[in-house]
């Protein structure tokens, strides 16, 4: 009898609990290796003591389904498609509630963080159309990155364009040395800018349709990093016996020339 009573009380808690989505922001920090660090900040309002207590009961729940059940807010999820991205290190961090001027209303934020990787085949080559960007080394030391906008798990129009509502903000943080060559739609802060250009953060928010959403940028690798990667790849090839004797000799000569050039560049600074 006592067990049934406890179940009834628990169901009443869910029945009387009321949560409301206030706003949420998706922040994607793009990395040069094709991965992205994602942080989603979901601001919620809870009404009444039942709601606050129910919210606090989920502090140790690290599942989307658990928090959707507690709050009845479907947006508590990863807004990256798992068909196109491999999500790692998912962490859900509910923040302590803050009481408003009214004792029956509380505000809080749920922070979701994870790393989104492209999928790779058995030879560790990136599978096409996976990950947040397509990477192309189209000239020495320079990589072109093209955004794969299909990975965003957001509402879309009949024509497939992302449809933001007044509660949603989408932010993209680019690598420090990225040069934007193409952007659509242009953000409000860049409406009078001329391309190519540098801009660290791009933001879209409010009731906005991202028509033909696209972004292309380039990152030039520093000379010292290129030399380090050259020697690293050279060491891997030797350790795996992928090179013949003549190839090894040729690469040693090339390595000496590359090191000499790099040394002269450093000494002239």
ZADO-1210 file (C-alpha; in nm, 4 decimals, padded with zeros to 6 digits):
<atoms>
<atom x="00.0000" y="00.0000" z="00.0000" code="UNK" pos="1"/>
<atom x="00.2826" y="00.2412" z="00.0916" code="UNK" pos="2"/>
<atom x="00.4648" y="00.1599" z="-00.2314" code="UNK" pos="3"/>
<atom x="00.1544" y="00.2426" z="-00.4385" code="UNK" pos="4"/>
<atom x="00.1149" y="00.5695" z="-00.2504" code="UNK" pos="5"/>
<atom x="00.4730" y="00.6685" z="-00.3283" code="UNK" pos="6"/>
<atom x="00.4188" y="00.5923" z="-00.6974" code="UNK" pos="7"/>
<atom x="00.1030" y="00.8059" z="-00.6981" code="UNK" pos="8"/>
<atom x="00.2896" y="01.0943" z="-00.5314" code="UNK" pos="9"/>
<atom x="00.5696" y="01.0671" z="-00.7878" code="UNK" pos="10"/>
<atom x="00.3195" y="01.0779" z="-01.0736" code="UNK" pos="11"/>
<atom x="00.1557" y="01.3814" z="-00.9159" code="UNK" pos="12"/>
<atom x="00.4947" y="01.5540" z="-00.9091" code="UNK" pos="13"/>
<atom x="00.5269" y="01.5033" z="-01.2857" code="UNK" pos="14"/>
<atom x="00.1648" y="01.6092" z="-01.3400" code="UNK" pos="15"/>
<atom x="00.2003" y="01.9350" z="-01.1472" code="UNK" pos="16"/>
<atom x="00.5547" y="02.0155" z="-01.2635" code="UNK" pos="17"/>
<atom x="00.5773" y="02.2855" z="-01.5276" code="UNK" pos="18"/>
<atom x="00.8841" y="02.3807" z="-01.7292" code="UNK" pos="19"/>
<atom x="00.9210" y="02.6276" z="-02.0124" code="UNK" pos="20"/>
<atom x="01.2003" y="02.6763" z="-02.2672" code="UNK" pos="21"/>
<atom x="01.3236" y="03.0350" z="-02.2420" code="UNK" pos="22"/>
<atom x="01.6005" y="03.0295" z="-02.5054" code="UNK" pos="23"/>
<atom x="01.8861" y="02.8132" z="-02.6242" code="UNK" pos="24"/>
<atom x="02.2166" y="02.8666" z="-02.8004" code="UNK" pos="25"/>
<atom x="02.4276" y="02.6267" z="-03.0051" code="UNK" pos="26"/>
<atom x="02.7980" y="02.7176" z="-03.0016" code="UNK" pos="27"/>
<atom x="03.0256" y="02.5269" z="-03.2398" code="UNK" pos="28"/>
<atom x="03.4018" y="02.5753" z="-03.2241" code="UNK" pos="29"/>
<atom x="03.5588" y="02.4477" z="-03.5457" code="UNK" pos="30"/>
<atom x="03.8971" y="02.2750" z="-03.5246" code="UNK" pos="31"/>
<atom x="04.1612" y="02.2402" z="-03.7947" code="UNK" pos="32"/>
<atom x="04.1443" y="01.8579" z="-03.7822" code="UNK" pos="33"/>
<atom x="03.7797" y="01.8539" z="-03.8977" code="UNK" pos="34"/>
<atom x="03.6244" y="01.8037" z="-03.5541" code="UNK" pos="35"/>
<atom x="03.4208" y="02.0564" z="-03.3603" code="UNK" pos="36"/>
<atom x="03.3703" y="02.1276" z="-02.9919" code="UNK" pos="37"/>
<atom x="03.0012" y="02.1908" z="-02.9300" code="UNK" pos="38"/>
<atom x="02.8342" y="02.3569" z="-02.6328" code="UNK" pos="39"/>
<atom x="02.4571" y="02.3945" z="-02.6126" code="UNK" pos="40"/>
<atom x="02.3092" y="02.6250" z="-02.3476" code="UNK" pos="41"/>
<atom x="01.9423" y="02.5692" z="-02.2748" code="UNK" pos="42"/>
<atom x="01.7748" y="02.8262" z="-02.0496" code="UNK" pos="43"/>
<atom x="01.4579" y="02.7090" z="-01.8805" code="UNK" pos="44"/>
<atom x="01.1920" y="02.8490" z="-01.6446" code="UNK" pos="45"/>
<atom x="01.0320" y="02.6283" z="-01.3812" code="UNK" pos="46"/>
<atom x="00.7118" y="02.7048" z="-01.1986" code="UNK" pos="47"/>
<atom x="00.6464" y="02.5896" z="-00.8409" code="UNK" pos="48"/>
<atom x="00.8329" y="02.3886" z="-00.5790" code="UNK" pos="49"/>
<atom x="00.7432" y="02.0564" z="-00.7434" code="UNK" pos="50"/>
<atom x="00.9220" y="02.1624" z="-01.0613" code="UNK" pos="51"/>
<atom x="01.2335" y="02.2769" z="-00.8755" code="UNK" pos="52"/>
<atom x="01.2532" y="01.9563" z="-00.6721" code="UNK" pos="53"/>
<atom x="01.2006" y="01.7432" z="-00.9813" code="UNK" pos="54"/>
<atom x="01.4741" y="01.9374" z="-01.1616" code="UNK" pos="55"/>
<atom x="01.7183" y="01.8885" z="-00.8737" code="UNK" pos="56"/>
<atom x="01.6427" y="01.5151" z="-00.8655" code="UNK" pos="57"/>
<atom x="01.8029" y="01.4832" z="-01.2102" code="UNK" pos="58"/>
<atom x="02.1435" y="01.6278" z="-01.1217" code="UNK" pos="59"/>
<atom x="02.3158" y="01.2923" z="-01.1785" code="UNK" pos="60"/>
<atom x="02.1273" y="01.2071" z="-01.4972" code="UNK" pos="61"/>
<atom x="02.3556" y="01.2328" z="-01.8021" code="UNK" pos="62"/>
<atom x="02.0972" y="01.1226" z="-02.0618" code="UNK" pos="63"/>
<atom x="01.8872" y="01.3291" z="-02.3010" code="UNK" pos="64"/>
<atom x="01.5865" y="01.1012" z="-02.2526" code="UNK" pos="65"/>
<atom x="01.6032" y="01.1483" z="-01.8758" code="UNK" pos="66"/>
<atom x="01.5992" y="01.5280" z="-01.8974" code="UNK" pos="67"/>
<atom x="01.3307" y="01.5305" z="-02.1652" code="UNK" pos="68"/>
<atom x="01.1149" y="01.3219" z="-01.9320" code="UNK" pos="69"/>
<atom x="01.1786" y="01.5529" z="-01.6340" code="UNK" pos="70"/>
<atom x="01.1149" y="01.8814" z="-01.8161" code="UNK" pos="71"/>
<atom x="00.9031" y="01.7718" z="-02.1135" code="UNK" pos="72"/>
<atom x="01.1315" y="01.9926" z="-02.3290" code="UNK" pos="73"/>
<atom x="01.2250" y="01.8140" z="-02.6523" code="UNK" pos="74"/>
<atom x="01.5102" y="02.0565" z="-02.7314" code="UNK" pos="75"/>
<atom x="01.7267" y="01.8994" z="-02.4596" code="UNK" pos="76"/>
<atom x="01.9248" y="01.6958" z="-02.7090" code="UNK" pos="77"/>
<atom x="02.2312" y="01.7115" z="-02.9333" code="UNK" pos="78"/>
<atom x="02.1551" y="01.9288" z="-03.2351" code="UNK" pos="79"/>
<atom x="02.4120" y="01.7450" z="-03.4485" code="UNK" pos="80"/>
<atom x="02.2993" y="01.4540" z="-03.6630" code="UNK" pos="81"/>
<atom x="02.4509" y="01.1240" z="-03.5470" code="UNK" pos="82"/>
<atom x="02.4162" y="00.9955" z="-03.9043" code="UNK" pos="83"/>
<atom x="02.6850" y="01.2398" z="-04.0166" code="UNK" pos="84"/>
<atom x="02.8863" y="01.2986" z="-03.6990" code="UNK" pos="85"/>
<atom x="03.0396" y="01.0772" z="-03.4324" code="UNK" pos="86"/>
<atom x="02.9563" y="01.2386" z="-03.0973" code="UNK" pos="87"/>
<atom x="03.2068" y="01.1809" z="-02.8165" code="UNK" pos="88"/>
<atom x="03.2393" y="01.2885" z="-02.4512" code="UNK" pos="89"/>
<atom x="02.8755" y="01.3929" z="-02.4104" code="UNK" pos="90"/>
<atom x="02.8267" y="01.5746" z="-02.0797" code="UNK" pos="91"/>
<atom x="02.5042" y="01.7261" z="-01.9422" code="UNK" pos="92"/>
<atom x="02.5562" y="01.9863" z="-01.6682" code="UNK" pos="93"/>
<atom x="02.2384" y="02.1203" z="-01.5026" code="UNK" pos="94"/>
<atom x="02.3054" y="02.4511" z="-01.3272" code="UNK" pos="95"/>
<atom x="02.1553" y="02.5349" z="-00.9849" code="UNK" pos="96"/>
<atom x="01.8142" y="02.7078" z="-01.0034" code="UNK" pos="97"/>
<atom x="01.7954" y="03.0826" z="-00.9346" code="UNK" pos="98"/>
<atom x="01.4817" y="03.2106" z="-00.7663" code="UNK" pos="99"/>
<atom x="01.3034" y="03.5074" z="-00.9231" code="UNK" pos="100"/>
<atom x="01.1269" y="03.7817" z="-00.7318" code="UNK" pos="101"/>
<atom x="00.8322" y="03.5450" z="-00.7158" code="UNK" pos="102"/>
<atom x="00.8855" y="03.2457" z="-00.4864" code="UNK" pos="103"/>
<atom x="00.7046" y="03.0190" z="-00.7316" code="UNK" pos="104"/>
<atom x="00.9281" y="03.0874" z="-01.0336" code="UNK" pos="105"/>
<atom x="01.2847" y="02.9614" z="-01.0843" code="UNK" pos="106"/>
<atom x="01.5369" y="03.0067" z="-01.3645" code="UNK" pos="107"/>
<atom x="01.8141" y="02.7696" z="-01.4628" code="UNK" pos="108"/>
<atom x="02.0354" y="02.6555" z="-01.7465" code="UNK" pos="109"/>
<atom x="02.1329" y="02.3116" z="-01.8749" code="UNK" pos="110"/>
<atom x="02.4715" y="02.3025" z="-02.0501" code="UNK" pos="111"/>
<atom x="02.5374" y="02.0197" z="-02.2959" code="UNK" pos="112"/>
<atom x="02.8910" y="01.9712" z="-02.4275" code="UNK" pos="113"/>
<atom x="03.0424" y="01.7171" z="-02.6654" code="UNK" pos="114"/>
<atom x="03.2931" y="01.6776" z="-02.9477" code="UNK" pos="115"/>
<atom x="03.1630" y="01.5988" z="-03.2982" code="UNK" pos="116"/>
<atom x="03.3989" y="01.4023" z="-03.5236" code="UNK" pos="117"/>
<atom x="03.3608" y="01.2877" z="-03.8838" code="UNK" pos="118"/>
<atom x="03.3371" y="00.9143" z="-03.9443" code="UNK" pos="119"/>
<atom x="03.6469" y="00.7321" z="-04.0704" code="UNK" pos="120"/>
<atom x="03.6970" y="00.4102" z="-04.2674" code="UNK" pos="121"/>
<atom x="03.9317" y="00.1273" z="-04.1677" code="UNK" pos="122"/>
<atom x="04.2298" y="00.3147" z="-04.3149" code="UNK" pos="123"/>
<atom x="04.1465" y="00.6231" z="-04.1027" code="UNK" pos="124"/>
<atom x="04.0360" y="00.8212" z="-04.4057" code="UNK" pos="125"/>
<atom x="03.7466" y="01.0592" z="-04.3566" code="UNK" pos="126"/>
<atom x="03.4201" y="00.9295" z="-04.5024" code="UNK" pos="127"/>
<atom x="03.2619" y="01.1724" z="-04.7481" code="UNK" pos="128"/>
<atom x="02.9726" y="01.3903" z="-04.6272" code="UNK" pos="129"/>
<atom x="03.0462" y="01.3231" z="-04.2606" code="UNK" pos="130"/>
<atom x="03.1692" y="01.5723" z="-04.0035" code="UNK" pos="131"/>
<atom x="03.0893" y="01.9410" z="-03.9852" code="UNK" pos="132"/>
<atom x="03.3333" y="02.0424" z="-04.2614" code="UNK" pos="133"/>
<atom x="03.4767" y="01.9086" z="-04.5840" code="UNK" pos="134"/>
<atom x="03.8563" y="01.9510" z="-04.5954" code="UNK" pos="135"/>
<atom x="04.0585" y="02.0058" z="-04.9129" code="UNK" pos="136"/>
<atom x="04.4314" y="02.0815" z="-04.9356" code="UNK" pos="137"/>
<atom x="04.4155" y="02.2739" z="-05.2593" code="UNK" pos="138"/>
<atom x="04.7563" y="02.4423" z="-05.2423" code="UNK" pos="139"/>
<atom x="05.0781" y="02.4051" z="-05.0340" code="UNK" pos="140"/>
<atom x="05.0219" y="02.4702" z="-04.6613" code="UNK" pos="141"/>
<atom x="04.6626" y="02.5852" z="-04.7192" code="UNK" pos="142"/>
<atom x="04.3462" y="02.3871" z="-04.6448" code="UNK" pos="143"/>
<atom x="04.0007" y="02.4883" z="-04.7640" code="UNK" pos="144"/>
<atom x="03.7100" y="02.4064" z="-04.5309" code="UNK" pos="145"/>
<atom x="03.3487" y="02.3900" z="-04.6510" code="UNK" pos="146"/>
<atom x="03.0648" y="02.3699" z="-04.3997" code="UNK" pos="147"/>
<atom x="02.8417" y="02.0625" z="-04.4131" code="UNK" pos="148"/>
<atom x="02.5182" y="02.2317" z="-04.3030" code="UNK" pos="149"/>
<atom x="02.3172" y="01.9082" z="-04.3235" code="UNK" pos="150"/>
<atom x="02.4607" y="01.7941" z="-03.9913" code="UNK" pos="151"/>
<atom x="02.2556" y="02.0472" z="-03.7939" code="UNK" pos="152"/>
<atom x="01.9533" y="01.8801" z="-03.6363" code="UNK" pos="153"/>
<atom x="01.7288" y="02.1885" z="-03.6507" code="UNK" pos="154"/>
<atom x="01.3817" y="02.2672" z="-03.7921" code="UNK" pos="155"/>
<atom x="01.3815" y="02.3161" z="-04.1687" code="UNK" pos="156"/>
<atom x="01.1578" y="02.4692" z="-04.4308" code="UNK" pos="157"/>
<atom x="00.9990" y="02.2707" z="-04.7137" code="UNK" pos="158"/>
<atom x="01.3000" y="02.3573" z="-04.9287" code="UNK" pos="159"/>
<atom x="01.5414" y="02.2196" z="-04.6661" code="UNK" pos="160"/>
<atom x="01.6719" y="02.5498" z="-04.5266" code="UNK" pos="161"/>
<atom x="01.7371" y="02.5809" z="-04.1523" code="UNK" pos="162"/>
<atom x="01.4582" y="02.7719" z="-03.9775" code="UNK" pos="163"/>
<atom x="01.5552" y="02.9483" z="-03.6532" code="UNK" pos="164"/>
<atom x="01.2883" y="03.0745" z="-03.4139" code="UNK" pos="165"/>
<atom x="01.3008" y="03.3722" z="-03.1781" code="UNK" pos="166"/>
<atom x="01.4436" y="03.1569" z="-02.8959" code="UNK" pos="167"/>
<atom x="01.7362" y="03.0124" z="-03.0920" code="UNK" pos="168"/>
<atom x="02.0918" y="03.1362" z="-03.1535" code="UNK" pos="169"/>
<atom x="02.3464" y="02.9547" z="-03.3693" code="UNK" pos="170"/>
<atom x="02.7119" y="03.0538" z="-03.3221" code="UNK" pos="171"/>
<atom x="03.0160" y="02.9323" z="-03.5158" code="UNK" pos="172"/>
<atom x="03.3664" y="03.0004" z="-03.3844" code="UNK" pos="173"/>
<atom x="03.6394" y="02.9751" z="-03.6483" code="UNK" pos="174"/>
<atom x="04.0099" y="02.8884" z="-03.6036" code="UNK" pos="175"/>
<atom x="04.2255" y="03.1916" z="-03.5151" code="UNK" pos="176"/>
<atom x="04.3899" y="03.2218" z="-03.8577" code="UNK" pos="177"/>
<atom x="04.0848" y="03.1382" z="-04.0719" code="UNK" pos="178"/>
<atom x="04.0091" y="03.3522" z="-04.3772" code="UNK" pos="179"/>
<atom x="03.6409" y="03.3491" z="-04.4799" code="UNK" pos="180"/>
<atom x="03.6016" y="03.3396" z="-04.8590" code="UNK" pos="181"/>
<atom x="03.2260" y="03.2769" z="-04.8769" code="UNK" pos="182"/>
<atom x="02.9334" y="03.3127" z="-04.6355" code="UNK" pos="183"/>
<atom x="02.5562" y="03.2925" z="-04.6757" code="UNK" pos="184"/>
<atom x="02.3433" y="03.4293" z="-04.5264" code="UNK" pos="185"/>
<atom x="02.5744" y="03.7086" z="-04.4139" code="UNK" pos="186"/>
<atom x="02.5526" y="03.7849" z="-04.0435" code="UNK" pos="187"/>
<atom x="02.4265" y="04.1238" z="-03.9310" code="UNK" pos="188"/>
<atom x="02.7730" y="04.2260" z="-03.8075" code="UNK" pos="189"/>
<atom x="02.9254" y="04.1573" z="-04.1526" code="UNK" pos="190"/>
<atom x="02.6526" y="04.3050" z="-04.3735" code="UNK" pos="191"/>
<atom x="02.8868" y="04.5757" z="-04.5103" code="UNK" pos="192"/>
<atom x="03.2045" y="04.3665" z="-04.5123" code="UNK" pos="193"/>
<atom x="03.4016" y="04.2646" z="-04.8198" code="UNK" pos="194"/>
<atom x="03.5317" y="03.9123" z="-04.8711" code="UNK" pos="195"/>
<atom x="03.7767" y="03.7522" z="-04.8130" code="UNK" pos="196"/>
<atom x="03.7985" y="03.8564" z="-04.4485" code="UNK" pos="197"/>
<atom x="03.8779" y="03.7410" z="-04.0981" code="UNK" pos="198"/>
<atom x="03.6054" y="03.7069" z="-03.8352" code="UNK" pos="199"/>
<atom x="03.6386" y="03.4965" z="-03.5221" code="UNK" pos="200"/>
<atom x="03.2707" y="03.4380" z="-03.4421" code="UNK" pos="201"/>
<atom x="02.9577" y="03.4190" z="-03.6583" code="UNK" pos="202"/>
<atom x="02.6101" y="03.4507" z="-03.5035" code="UNK" pos="203"/>
<atom x="02.2577" y="03.4012" z="-03.6376" code="UNK" pos="204"/>
<atom x="01.9576" y="03.4469" z="-03.4092" code="UNK" pos="205"/>
<atom x="01.5874" y="03.5284" z="-03.3947" code="UNK" pos="206"/>
<atom x="01.3171" y="03.4345" z="-03.6432" code="UNK" pos="207"/>
<atom x="01.5453" y="03.3755" z="-03.9392" code="UNK" pos="208"/>
<atom x="01.5630" y="03.1355" z="-04.2328" code="UNK" pos="209"/>
<atom x="01.9207" y="03.0410" z="-04.3233" code="UNK" pos="210"/>
<atom x="01.8614" y="03.0358" z="-04.6986" code="UNK" pos="211"/>
<atom x="02.1253" y="02.8284" z="-04.8821" code="UNK" pos="212"/>
<atom x="02.3313" y="02.8183" z="-04.5634" code="UNK" pos="213"/>
<atom x="02.6980" y="02.7950" z="-04.6633" code="UNK" pos="214"/>
<atom x="03.0420" y="02.8820" z="-04.5319" code="UNK" pos="215"/>
<atom x="03.3867" y="02.8416" z="-04.6853" code="UNK" pos="216"/>
<atom x="03.7116" y="02.9435" z="-04.5213" code="UNK" pos="217"/>
<atom x="04.0824" y="02.8775" z="-04.5597" code="UNK" pos="218"/>
<atom x="04.3530" y="02.8097" z="-04.3050" code="UNK" pos="219"/>
<atom x="04.7203" y="02.8487" z="-04.3932" code="UNK" pos="220"/>
<atom x="04.9521" y="02.6230" z="-04.1984" code="UNK" pos="221"/>
<atom x="05.2577" y="02.7852" z="-04.0428" code="UNK" pos="222"/>
<atom x="05.5955" y="02.6839" z="-04.1843" code="UNK" pos="223"/>
<atom x="05.7259" y="02.5428" z="-03.8564" code="UNK" pos="224"/>
<atom x="05.4161" y="02.3229" z="-03.8167" code="UNK" pos="225"/>
<atom x="05.4550" y="02.1963" z="-04.1716" code="UNK" pos="226"/>
<atom x="05.8167" y="02.0952" z="-04.1039" code="UNK" pos="227"/>
<atom x="05.7197" y="01.9174" z="-03.7813" code="UNK" pos="228"/>
<atom x="05.4434" y="01.7239" z="-03.9620" code="UNK" pos="229"/>
<atom x="05.6841" y="01.6346" z="-04.2441" code="UNK" pos="230"/>
<atom x="05.9311" y="01.4729" z="-04.0029" code="UNK" pos="231"/>
<atom x="05.6479" y="01.3036" z="-03.8133" code="UNK" pos="232"/>
<atom x="05.5059" y="01.1463" z="-04.1316" code="UNK" pos="233"/>
<atom x="05.8589" y="01.0509" z="-04.2387" code="UNK" pos="234"/>
<atom x="05.9156" y="00.8703" z="-03.9074" code="UNK" pos="235"/>
<atom x="05.5834" y="00.6845" z="-03.9393" code="UNK" pos="236"/>
<atom x="05.6654" y="00.5679" z="-04.2921" code="UNK" pos="237"/>
<atom x="06.0032" y="00.4332" z="-04.1805" code="UNK" pos="238"/>
<atom x="05.8604" y="00.2590" z="-03.8724" code="UNK" pos="239"/>
<atom x="05.5965" y="00.0826" z="-04.0824" code="UNK" pos="240"/>
<atom x="05.8505" y="-00.0192" z="-04.3513" code="UNK" pos="241"/>
<atom x="05.6453" y="00.1514" z="-04.6214" code="UNK" pos="242"/>
<atom x="05.9522" y="00.3011" z="-04.7933" code="UNK" pos="243"/>
<atom x="06.2249" y="00.1410" z="-05.0000" code="UNK" pos="244"/>
<atom x="06.5967" y="00.2236" z="-04.9633" code="UNK" pos="245"/>
<atom x="06.6028" y="00.4718" z="-05.2536" code="UNK" pos="246"/>
<atom x="06.2919" y="00.6471" z="-05.1257" code="UNK" pos="247"/>
<atom x="06.4439" y="00.6764" z="-04.7783" code="UNK" pos="248"/>
<atom x="06.7624" y="00.8351" z="-04.9189" code="UNK" pos="249"/>
<atom x="06.5589" y="01.0803" z="-05.1275" code="UNK" pos="250"/>
<atom x="06.3458" y="01.1755" z="-04.8310" code="UNK" pos="251"/>
<atom x="06.6505" y="01.2236" z="-04.6079" code="UNK" pos="252"/>
<atom x="06.7949" y="01.4662" z="-04.8636" code="UNK" pos="253"/>
<atom x="06.4583" y="01.6448" z="-04.8851" code="UNK" pos="254"/>
<atom x="06.4411" y="01.6580" z="-04.5068" code="UNK" pos="255"/>
<atom x="06.7887" y="01.8128" z="-04.4836" code="UNK" pos="256"/>
<atom x="06.6929" y="02.0757" z="-04.7439" code="UNK" pos="257"/>
<atom x="06.3654" y="02.1496" z="-04.5653" code="UNK" pos="258"/>
<atom x="06.5410" y="02.1803" z="-04.2291" code="UNK" pos="259"/>
<atom x="06.8064" y="02.4117" z="-04.3803" code="UNK" pos="260"/>
<atom x="06.5399" y="02.6337" z="-04.5334" code="UNK" pos="261"/>
<atom x="06.3478" y="02.6458" z="-04.2080" code="UNK" pos="262"/>
<atom x="06.6658" y="02.7258" z="-04.0099" code="UNK" pos="263"/>
<atom x="06.7548" y="03.0133" z="-04.2447" code="UNK" pos="264"/>
<atom x="06.4050" y="03.1576" z="-04.2163" code="UNK" pos="265"/>
<atom x="06.4237" y="03.1478" z="-03.8341" code="UNK" pos="266"/>
<atom x="06.7755" y="03.2955" z="-03.8207" code="UNK" pos="267"/>
<atom x="06.6711" y="03.5975" z="-04.0322" code="UNK" pos="268"/>
<atom x="06.3901" y="03.6992" z="-03.7953" code="UNK" pos="269"/>
</atoms>
